[in-house]
Amino acid sequence: MEQRVELFKTLEMEWRFKQDVDHIFDVMKKTAEVIKSCKNTTHLQGATNYVANLKRYLTFFEKTTREQEFCDKQINEFDKMIRIKTKQYLVD
């Protein structure tokens, strides 16, 4: 049992925004690419799920107030991108 606890402690990740900022920016860039590549409403539904997963993923990180505001703004921008794309397909 003690070995399991020690193994778990060594596998624990430190989820700090500042330490993982490069990775977080890469994930956000990928999210924008996913949204931009949507060709129909099915793709948009997938992109909506992708943004929801990103939002949940970002909750795991320890963040300052300013970093949290940045994340919130990015999520809002992704939501706007999806709304614009949705309107584009509804008009066509």
C-alpha positions in Angstrom: 0.0 0.0 0.0 2.8 2.4 0.8 4.4 1.8 -2.6 1.1 2.8 -4.2 1.0 6.1 -2.3 4.6 6.8 -3.2 3.9 6.0 -6.9 0.9 8.2 -6.9 2.9 11.1 -5.4 5.6 10.8 -8.1 2.9 10.7 -10.8 1.1 13.8 -9.5 1.3 16.7 -11.9 1.7 20.3 -10.9 -1.0 22.2 -12.7 0.3 25.7 -12.7 -0.7 28.1 -15.5 2.7 29.9 -15.5 4.7 26.7 -15.8 2.5 25.3 -18.6 1.8 28.5 -20.5 3.4 27.3 -23.8 1.4 24.2 -23.8 -1.8 26.1 -22.9 -1.2 28.5 -25.8 -0.7 25.6 -28.2 -4.0 24.0 -27.1 -5.7 27.4 -27.6 -4.2 27.8 -31.0 -5.4 24.3 -31.9 -8.9 25.2 -30.7 -8.9 28.2 -33.0 -7.8 26.0 -35.9 -10.5 23.5 -35.2 -13.2 26.2 -35.3 -11.8 27.8 -38.5 -11.7 24.4 -40.3 -15.5 23.8 -39.7 -17.3 23.1 -43.0 -20.8 22.3 -41.8 -23.0 22.2 -38.7 -21.7 18.7 -37.7 -18.2 20.1 -37.6 -19.5 23.1 -35.5 -21.0 20.7 -33.0 -17.6 19.0 -32.7 -15.9 22.4 -32.3 -18.4 23.3 -29.5 -17.5 20.1 -27.7 -13.8 20.9 -28.2 -14.3 24.3 -26.6 -16.2 22.8 -23.7 -13.4 20.3 -23.2 -10.9 23.2 -23.2 -12.9 25.1 -20.7 -12.9 22.0 -18.4 -9.2 21.4 -19.0 -8.3 24.9 -17.9 -10.1 24.5 -14.6 -7.3 22.1 -13.5 -4.7 24.8 -13.6 -3.8 27.0 -10.6 -4.3 30.5 -11.9 -4.0 34.1 -10.7 -7.0 36.4 -11.2 -5.4 37.9 -14.3 -4.7 34.5 -15.8 -8.3 33.5 -15.1 -9.5 36.6 -16.8 -7.3 35.7 -19.8 -8.8 32.2 -20.0 -12.3 33.6 -19.7 -11.7 36.0 -22.6 -10.3 33.3 -24.8 -13.3 31.0 -24.2 -15.6 33.9 -25.0 -13.7 34.6 -28.2 -14.0 30.9 -29.2 -17.8 31.1 -28.4 -18.0 34.1 -30.7 -16.2 32.4 -33.5 -18.6 29.5 -33.3 -21.6 31.8 -33.3 -20.3 33.6 -36.4 -19.7 30.3 -38.2 -23.1 29.0 -37.2 -24.8 32.1 -38.6 -22.7 31.6 -41.8 -24.2 28.2 -42.3 -27.7 29.2 -41.4 -27.7 31.9 -44.1 -26.3 29.5 -46.8 
